[in-house]
Amino acid sequence: MELCCCFLAGLLVSAMAVPIDRSKKTEKQIKPETPDTGLYYDRYLREVIDVLETDTHFREKLQTADVEDIKSGKLSTELDFVSHHIRTRLDELKRQEVSRLRMLIKAKMDAEQGENVQIDHLNLLKQIEHLDPKNSHTFEARDLELLIRAATKDLEHYDEAHHEEFKRYEMLKEHERREYLKSLDEEKRQTEEARFEEMKQKHKEHPKVNVPGSRDQLKEVWEETDGLDPSEFNPKTFFKLHDTNNDGVLDEQELEALFTKELEKVYDPKNEEDDMMEMEEERLRMREHVMNEVDTNKDRLVSLEEFLKSTEKKEFLEPEEWETLDETQIYTEDELRQYERELTEQEAEINQKVEQLRREHEDLQRRQSELDAQKKEYQQALLHMEQKKSQQKGEIPPSGPGGELKFQPPEAPADVRALANEPAQVQPEVETLDHVPGHPADQPAPGHDPDPGEKRSEAADLSQ
């Protein structure tokens, strides 16, 4: 995309879109996907650029700006003149980025110090250089200035970091090879060493590799890739052919595409002896070589003027031999030993963490067993209580409609129940003495004066 390259003066590794002529009706053009710059804030950087690209005023200022002004961040003052909806979108992008950084910081602190650690996000965010941590809500001119400066600085050291990463990759391969040899007996070790030397020699057997950016190398591309007559090679025509987005410069991706034929001479993914990681490192070395020879203003872009001037140099016409990676010493024995010491320390630290995790796991298992035992005891106690309550409910006397208890006499013994079930016998009536006339019981007590009514009753009885 055009703004991306102008915005960071080519330091953002990007593909530029062809400018659209608004005065003519053209088909809808598909914007090429921007490659990943390798920066940890790559997505934020590209989203900010995409938003700014939609503002007409900012785009016009950018096209007339000096490269040094862009790299220094002076262009950020134009942010005050962009439209309101652009600023709103930039504010939203910044809030998302701050939130992402906080999550990353927390994850890192949790991994290093454990969870539930109090984190001072503000102080940690101050170490971030691509935005202003003091204002986490709005995107200001200061944020754009910091973003440009950070991307410029980081991308300048990106190739250096890539080389260091590749060196560690190569040392790790050699370390693992040597450790494997130690595990073999003498006979197998010699066989493996012979096989290793054979593979190295086989990898070196390839056609001559032309010096990147030389006349021979460009003419080979002209003939085999472009399908043109090598006797008609023209540097200006070659430049226009490989400026694929017609922006007037060759960026890093367009340059690296020129080296594909040379790399295919040395590396084949089907061959066991060819390492594709080494091929990408070789591609990076070739691009750096051309940039050092051609890019005179160090903006990481090759203009037509710079390209044509480079074709007049002696190095273009009569280059020296190109040394491939297999002919270059990537690391020294001292560097390898230092790297192995670091691996040993890392392994010891990892083993210590593994042991700590194992103990924690055993402790958790023990506590889980205790909890399971307690849970079982509680369940048994609860079951016992439920059974006891059920028994108690069965012994409670029945109650009436109002809740009053109904009396139930105790059950009689069996012999009493049997006697109670026998039929009752009629007993003869016995006359008691109380009913015999003239019994002393019927006589009045001494000193008792009978009632006149009683006397008349008695007289009537006697007359009868």
Secondary structure, DSSP 8 states (H G I E B T S, - for coil): -HHHHHHTTT-S---------TTS-------------S-TTHHHHHHHHHHHHT-HHHHHHHHTS-HHHHHHTGGGGGGGGS-HHHHHHHHHHHHHHHHHHHHHHHHHHHHHH-SS----HHHHHTT--SS-TT--S---HHHHHHHHHHHHHHHHTHHHHHHHHHHHHHHHHHHHHHHHHHTS-HHHHHHHHHHHHHHHHHHH-------TTSHHHHHHHHHHTS---GGG--HHHHHHHH-TT-SSEE-HHHHHHTTHHHHHHH--TT-TT--HHHHHHHHHHHHHHHHHHH-TT-SS-EEHHHHHHHTTSHHHHS------GGGS----HHHHHHHHHHHHHHHHHHHHHHHHHHHHHHHHHHHHHHHHHHHHHHHHHHHHHHHHHHHHHHHS--B-TTS-B--------HHHHHHHHS----------GGGSTT-GGGS--TT----HHHHHHHHHHHH-
